Amino acid sequence: MTPLERRQLGTALRAHREAANLTLADVAQHFGWSTSKPSRIEGGKSEATARDVRDLLDLYEVTDDSERAHLIRLTQGSRGSDDSYYQFTDLLPRQFTNFLGLEAAASVLRMHDPVLVPGLFQTEEYARALITAYRIDDDPETIERWVQTRMTRQELLSADHTPEIWAILGEGALRCNIGGDAVMAAQNRHLLHLAKQKRVRLQVVPFRAGAYIGMDTGFVILDFVDAPSVVTVDGLTRNSYLHHKNEVDRYSVAFDHMRAVALSRADSRALIEEMAT
């Protein structure tokens, strides 16, 4: 388990314990544990086994199957949390599989990118052109596996537990010619389709808005029902994970400013439609 996964699991278990009106001492006594064990699990300082989590959820009388499955998956780590990625385990860095696990568990995703279409929204042709440009040392077969990984990731958009997605793109994301005119037109048509979906909010910051906070940074704020929010910031070699409240609050404020300077959802769709023709 990563520190983020331990933290998310601990926060959820604490909420369930409090809802059951039990103290840490009650839990320790019930299982014959040391008094520090449940405290360290809830604080994200110790790993819990799948058996520990099942026993705790039974004690707390948590019967929701999806909640139980989600929390038990956290004990296995993100790499083992989704069989969809089994064929790509030799390809994906541990940090990215951690992100995939968090992304799938989030209730809301707030995304910003000034010049690129986010991975969840990319067409296969757009993704292939972008990945080819980024991964200059990879052979064609490896490039195709990266493309298929991205397409597999997009299954989240049609899953029963699809998170609410609020994406703010710079106008450059609609205009930067990734893969050629035909690829970009198809990509913008796909964005237009996504923008009409119930669980997706899409806004565009037009060039005429000028400078705005965060315009040089791509990031995702992941919000959870039962755990504190996390921010991931894009980097050339790796993404950074930010979880301290003051850092997360800073990105949340920036996102709110972006919403204010962006076009309305209707006007954003009109601009995307213009780019799609």
BELNOR-V279794 format. One line per field, one symbol per residue. ss: DSSP state (H for helix, E for strand, - for the rest). psi: psi as a letter, one per 20 degrees, with the letter a starting at -180 (. if undefined). A space follows every 10 residues. Layout:
ss: ???
psi: ???
//
This chain:
ss: --HHHHHHHH HHHHHHHHH- ---HHHHHHH H---HHHHHH HH-------H HHHHHHHHH- ----HHHHHH HHHHHH-HHH --HHHHHH-- ---HHHHHHH HHHHH--EEE EEE-----HH H--HHHHHHH HHHH-----H HHHHHHHHHH HHHHHHHH-- ---EEEEEEE HHHHH----- HHHHHHHHHH HHHHH----E EEEEE-HHH- --------EE EEE------E EEE------E EE--HHHHHH HHHHHHHHHH H---HHHHHH HHHHH--
psi: qrhggggggg gghgghghhj lqrhhggggg ikrqhhghgh ghijiqqqrh gggggghghi loioghgggg hhhhiiqhhj ioihjgijhi hpqghhhggh ggghiqhppo qpphiqpqhh jqrghggggg hghgmiiqrh ghghhgghgh hghihhhjrh kprppopoqq hhhhhonoir ggghghghhg ggghiiqhjp ppqpoqhiib qqpjijpprp poqqhkqqqq pppqrghrqq ppipghgghg hggghhhghh iqqrhghghg gghghi.
//
